[in-house]
Amino acid sequence: MKASPSDQNELLRLQAADTRLSQLDHTVRNLPQAAELAALQPEVDALRARWIAATGEVEDARAELKRVESDVELVEARKRRDTERVQHTSSMKDVQALEAELAALAKRQGDLEEIELTVMERVEGLEAALAAIDAERAELDARVQALEEARDGEAGAVGAQRDALARDRAVIAAALPADLVALYERQRSRYGVGAALLLRGVSMGSNVKLTESDLAEIRRAADDDVVLCPDSGAILIRNEESGL
């Protein structure tokens, strides 16, 4: 393939843009905030698991308290009914039976109220524990949110740089012969470097000094011949600094 020396030299600008684009992509993939967020994730998951468990315990205790309160209300309703019946009956036998039932209901109410008090205390303790976990979650959520905002802000800034550079890169590529760009892209996709300067006999694509036989072959090439680096596969760009 042939291409003018000036077009070949422009490949260095194209490669510089691609190298910088790769660096920016690497930066976005490896933002420090992303690493911190990943490190925090186990803590976030563990705290969420604790919150779910604590919430379940609170809900169970509240349900139990509601059942006990309902039982107390039923006992109180029966006491009111029996008290009213005592007041309106003239049968001593019925009165004695009702008074015995009222005594049993009073004992039952006392037992239930003790249970109710115990359950209320447990509910309060579980609610306090849940509130403490909520506070931990709020603090951790704030840390996560701050990291996410910092990450997104930095990613946005890097993204803006990348977009501008990608536009410049497109302009450079559009001004070059299509077959030269296609070769550059092919070599870059295969070997990671599409074009490299030959500097004082050293290929900047491989950072290796070429052998004398390789240099002799390159010297025989015309200025508009497209030469590939025998080590890196990149298009070698020759100029007055190439040491030929």
N, C-alpha and C positions, 0 to 999 in steps of 0.2 A: 504493500500500500504506500501511496505517496501523499504527502500533505506539506504545505509550505512551512518553513521553519517558524514563521510567526504564529501560524495556527497551532503547531505543535507546542510552542512555548505557552500558548494560552491554556493548554491542558494543565499546566502547573497551577494556574489560578483555579481551574475547575477542581483539581485534586485538593487544593487548599480549602476550597469551600466545602467539599465533601468531608474532608478530615474534620473541619470545624463542626459541620452538621452532626457527625458521629459523636464528637465530644459533647455537644449540647444534648443529644439524645441520651448519652451516658449520664450526664449531669441530672437530667430529669428522672431517669430511672433510679438514681442513687442519691436523691436528696436526703440530707441528714434527718429532716423531719420525718420522712417515710420510715427510716430505720428506727427512730424513736417511737413512732406509732406502732410499728411491728413489735417492738420490745414491750410496749404497754398492753398489747392485745391480750396476752394471758391474764394480766391483772384485770382488764375490763371483763373478760369472760368469767373469771372466778368471782368477781364482785356481782356480776349479773346473776350467776348461779346462787350466790348467797341471798341476793334480793328476792329471787323467785322462791327460794325455800322459806325465807322469813315471811314473805307475803302469804304463802300458803299456811304457815303456822298461825299468823294473825287471823286470817279468814276462818280457819278451823275453830280457833278459840272464840271468835266473835259468834260463830254459828252455835257453838256450845252454850255461850252466855245467853244467846237468844232463846235457846231451848229451855234453859233453866228459868229464865224470866217468864217464859210462857207457862211453865209448870207452876211457878209462884202465882201467876195470875189466875190459873185454874183453881188452885187451892183457895185463894182469896175469894173467888166467886162462889165456891162451894160453902165456904164459911159464912158468907153473906146470906146465901140461900138457907143454910141450916139455922142461922140465927133468927132469920125472919120466920122460919117454920116453928121454932121454939116459942116465939112470941105469939103465934097464932094457933097453937094447939092446946087442947085441954087434957090430953091423954098423958098421964104420968109416965106410962111405958114409952110413949113416943118421945117425951121430953128426955127421959134417961138415955134413950138410944141416940137422940140427936146430940145430947151433951157429950156422950162418949165419942161420937164421931167428930164433934168439934174439938175435943181434946186431942184426938188422933191427928186431925187436920192442923192444929196448932203446932204439934210436934213436927209434922211433915213440913209445915211452912218454915219452922226454925231450921230444920235440916237443910232445906232447899236454900234458905237465905245464907247459910254458912257456905254451901257449895257456890252460890252466886257470888259471894264475896271473894272466895278463892279464885274463881274463874275470872272475875273482874281484875283481880291483882295480876293474874297471869296475862290477861289481855293487855293491861297497862305495861307490863314488862316487855311483852313481845312487840308492842307498838313503839316503845322506847328503843328497842334493838333495831326495829325496822327504820325508825327515824335516823338512827346513827348510820345505818347502811345507806339511807337516802343521802345523807350529808356527804358520805364518802363518794357516792356515785356522782353527786353534783360537783365535787372538787375534781374528781377524775375526768368527768365530762368536760369541765372547763379546760383542763390541761389538754385533752384530746382536741377540743375545738380550737384552742390556740395553735396547736401544732398543725392542724389541718389548714387553718387560715394562713399560717406562715408557709406551709408547703405549697398551697395553691397560689399564693402570691409570688413565690419564687419560681414556681413552674410557669406561671403566666409571664413573668419577665423573661425567662429563658425561651418560652414559646414565641414571644414577640421577636427576640433576636433571631430565632430559628426561621420564622416566617420571612423576615427581611432578608436573611442570608439565602434562603431558598429562592426568593425572587431574583436576587443577584446571580445566583448560580444558573437559573433558567435563562437569564439574558446571555451569560457567557456561553452556555451550551448551544443556544439558538444561533449564535454568530459563527459557529464552527461547522465544518462539513459533517453531514449526517453519518457518513461511513467512519469518519475518525472518532466521532463521539460514540458510535456503536462499538467500535473496537475498545475504546477506553472503558465503556461500561462493562463489556464482557470480561476484560482483564481484571477490572476492579471487583466484579462479582466473584470471580474465580480465586483471586489471590489476595484481595483486600486492598491492593494499591493499583490504581489505573495508570498513573503517570508519575515519573520520578526523574529528578535531575541527575545527570551524570556529572559529578563534581570531582575534578582531579583524579579521574579514574575510578572513583567509588560510586556505586549505584546507591542513591538515596532511598531506593525502594527496598533494598536488602541490607544497606549499610555494609556492604562487602566490596572490597576492591576487586575489580574484574581482572581476569588473567590477561596476559599479554596477547594470547591468541584471540581472545574475545575483543580486546581493544583494537587489534589489527583489523579484525573483520568489520568493526564499527567504523574505523577510519576509511575503509574502502567504500562505505555506503555514501550515497549522495546526500546532500543537505536536506532534500525533500523526501528521502526514504524514511519510513516509520520503522524504527528499530526497537526491538523488545529486549528487556533485561534478561539475560540467561538465568539469573538466580530468582528474581522476584516475579518475572512475567510482566512487569509494568512497561509501559511505553517509555523509553529512555529519551529524555530531552537533552539535546546537546547545545552547548553555547561556548563562549570563549573561556569559561571556567572548567570545561570538561576535561582538560588535560590531554586532548587529542593532538 
